[in-house]
């Protein structure tokens, strides 16, 4: 570990095979219900290169575990439904449990980072224990704690980053006893975190609002059924609310309508199909149908509205052109995420 700037370097890990095993290419699901570690040790550390993710993005997703990202190279912007932070080498961000977030690279050449994902229950033993009541529940129930920036400017930021880097390091090298060492480092991190968060004296609502819970469920419904005919009533029924309340939930959480989210999701899925190498590519009409459009003209119109180019142009310019024409189209993808 580089002690001066809190940045982990690849050379810090003498076992490349372990590091390769822990790489993640992309998060393409909305709800990440995967095994981060094991039941007995729910902790995982990863090295990620955003340029290996589709269009340098990790799309909206959430998981039951807490996640901390620490930038190694380049710069990235991390979003929740109401906040965004830009982080640079040596800086990190804490993302609370079950919080929707997405990430994209701000660096055209490279953007790499380490992330550690862990379930806080692991640190505090069984439910309703003194430690869990005293140190975990206040964080879980703190409505304002969705994401927390560690910019390294304050001494306690540096302590937390150091503890996290040490936890990542032992998880990546996996020497004998690394699970015990990692738990110790994460407990040090948690002690600093809970001592600095302005936690309310009285119990408040959970940090994940009812709006966000509903929108998450609606997003899962759209992801499953986007290629089928979907009406606003279908989306509202999937979360057991009226059509008007469904629209209000989306407006308060994602600042868009359910229909706009559906259209953007369909167009994004179309871009992925256009990027796939094929000896027998889909016609534009079949492509439109495969992502839920029954009108090719409307599909073309929306595609151009969101990306500034037609589906045909997008397909034929998959490789970035020297004149930069496709760069604009490429950059416009962030409107879909």
N, C-alpha and C positions, 0 to 999 in steps of 0.2 A: 504494500500500500504506500502511496505517496502521501506522507504525513503533512506536507506543506499545503496541499490544495484539496485534500479529501477526495482525490480522484483515483479510482482503481484502474490499473493498467493491465492489459492482457499478459504482460510479462510477469505479473505478480502471481500467476498461476502456473505451477510447473507440470500440471497434468492436463494437457490439451484435450485428451479423450473425454475427460469428465466435463470439461467446458463445452465441447461439441454436443455431448449428450443433453446438456441443459439449455441449448439454444431453442428459441421459439421463432418460427418464421412469421406467423401472423395470428391475430385474434380475429376470427371471422364470425364467431357466434356472438349473439347479444348477451345471453346469460352464460357465463363461463362456469359450468358445473363440472370441473375436472379435478383430478386428484393432484393437488398441490402438496407434494410430499406424500406421507402415508397417514393412516388413521392415528398411529401413535406419535408421529412426528410431522404435523401439517405445516411444513416449512419448505419452500423451494426458492432457489436463487437462479437467475437466468442472465445470460448476455444476449442483448437484442440489437439488431441492426435494422433501423427503420427502412433503409433502402432495399431490404429484402421483403418488406411488406408491400402489398399492392398499392401503388401510387404513393408510397412513403407514408401511409396512414395506418393506424390501428383504429378501427371503427368503434362506434359507441358499443360499450359492453359493460358488464358489472359482474361481481362475484362476491361470495360470502366472506372472503378473506380481506384483510388489510393489505395494501400494496405500497411499497416505497420504490421510487425510481431515482437513480443517481446518474447524471449524464457523464459520459466519458469523453466523447468527441462531438463537435457540432452543437446544434441548438435545437430544442424541441418546444412545442407549445402543447400544453395539456389543458383540456377543457372538462368542466362539469357542466351541469345544466345552467348554472348561474355565475361561474367564475372561470377565468383562464389565467395561466401563468406561463411565462417563457423561462426555461431553465437552460443553463449553460454548464460547461465542464466544471465538476466539483460541486454543483448545486443539486438539490434533490427536491422531491415533492412527496408528501404523504397523502394517500388516497384512502379514505375511510371505507369501512365495510359496506357493500351493497350500493355504492355510489356510482351512478352512470358516469363514464368518462371516455374520452377519446384522445388520441395523440397524433401529432403530425410533425414531420421534420421541417425545420426552417433553413436547413443547410442543404444546398444542392449537391455537395460532394459526399458528405458522410454525416451520419447521426447515429451514434451508438450509445448504449447505456446499460447499466446493470439494474436489475430489479429483484427485490425480495418480496415474496408473497407468503403471508402466514396468517393462521387463524388465531386471534388473540386469546381465545379460550384456552389454548395450549399453555399459555404463560401462567394461568391463574387457577388451574385445577377444576374441580367439579362445580356445577351450577350452584348458585347461592352460597358459595364459600365466602368467608370474610374477605379474602383477597379480591375475588371477583366483584363483590358488592362495593368494596372500597375503591378499587382502581380500574375496573373495566366498565361497569355499568354507567358511571358518569360520562365516559367517553362515548359509549354507544348511544346514550340518550341525549347527547349534546347536539341540539338541532343545527347549530352554526358550523359544526366541524364536518365538512365534506372533504376539503382538501387543504393542505397546509404546506406553505413554501419554506424550504430550508435553503436560504441563500448564502449561508456561511458567514454572514456579517457579524453575528453575535457569537460570543464564546459558547453559549449553550447550543447554538446551531452546530457549531464545529464538534462539540461533544457528541451530539446525536448522530451527525454524519459519520464520525469516527466509529461509534458503536455499530452503526448499520453497515459500514464498509467491512468491519471485522466479521460481522455475522455473515455477510455475503461471501467474504473470502474463505471462511472455514467451510461453508456449504459448497463452494466451488471445488475446493481441493479435497474435501471429505476424508481428512485424516482420522485416525482412531479417536473417538470421543468428540467428534465435531458437533454432534447434536447437543451435548451438554454445554460446550463452549458457545454455540449459537444462542441457546436459551439464555445464557448469562448476558451476552451482548444485547439481546432483544429486551431483557428486563432492564438493563441500564438505559437503553433508549426509551422504554416506556416510562421509567421514573422521571426522566427529563421532560418527556412529553406532557405527562399529566400534571407536573408541577408548574408548567408554563401556560397551559391552556386556561383561559378565563372561564372555568366551569361554573355554571350557576349553582347557587346554594340549594334551590329547590329542583326537583325532577321536572324536566321539560319534555316536550314531544320528541320522538326519535328524529335523528338527522335526515332520515329518508321520509319525506312527506307522503301523505295519501295521494296527492297528485302524481308524484314520481312513481309510486307503486303502481298506480293505474296505467300510466304511460308505458312503463316497462312491460306490463302485461299486454298492452295494445301493440307494442313494438314486436313482441314475440309472436303475436297473432299475425301481424303483417308479414313477418319473415317467413312464416309457415305457409301463408296463403297468397302471397303477392302475385303469383302467376295465375290466380283465379279471379273471376269477377268479384270485386269487393266494393260495397257501399258503406257510407258513413254509419248506417244503422248496424252493419255487421261489426264494425270496429267498436262501436258503443256497446253492443250486446256482449262482446268478448270481455268487457270490463264491468258489465252490469250497471251502466249508467245511461242517462238520456243522451241524445245526440248533442244537445247544446252543452251539457256538462262535459262530455267527451272533448268537444272543441275547446272549452275553457281549460281543461287539464293540459292539453297540448300547448295552448297559448302560454300558460303560466310556466310550463316546464321547458319546452323546446322553442318557444316563440314562433310557432308555425301551426298550421291546421293539420288535422289527421290526414286529409287528402293530400296536402303538400308533402308530408312525410312519405306517404305511400308512393306518390309520383317520383320523388327523389330516390327512394329505395329501388323502384323498378328501373329507373334510368341507370343507377349505379350498377345494378346487376347486369344490365345490358352492356355496359362498358367492359365488364369482366368477360362476358362471352365474346365480345369483339376482339379482346386481347388474346384469346386462346388460339394457338396455331391449329389449323385444320386444312385438310386437303379438300374438304367439301363444306365450305362455310355456309351458314344459314343465310337465306335471303333476308332482306330487311323486313319484309312482311312476316316471315317466320320468326325472326328475332323479336319483333314487336309482340307477336302472339305469345312467345315463350316467357315473356316477363309481364304478361297481363294486359297488354293493349289489344283491343279488337279493331283499332283504327290506325293504319300505318301512317297516315298523314298527321294525325295528332301526336303519335310517337315521335315522328321526325321533328315536329314543331317544338315539343317539349325538350327533346334532346338538344336541339340548337339553342333553345332558351337557356338551359342550364350550363351547357358546355361551349357554346359559341361556334359549334361546327355540326355538320350532319353526321349521322352514323356511318355513312359510306366514307366520308373524309377521315373520320376517326379510325376506321379499320385500316385504311390504306396508308395512314401516317403513324402506325404503331411505334416506329422508330423515330425518335425526335429528329426533326429536320434541321439542317444547318441554318436555314433562314429564320428559324424561330417560330414559324407559323403554328406548329403544333404545341409549342410551349404554352401558349395562351390557353389552348384547349385543355392541356394537361393540368395547368394551374387551376382551372375552373372547377376541377373535381371537388375542391373543398366545399363548394356550395351543396354538395350532395351528402355530406357526412354530418 
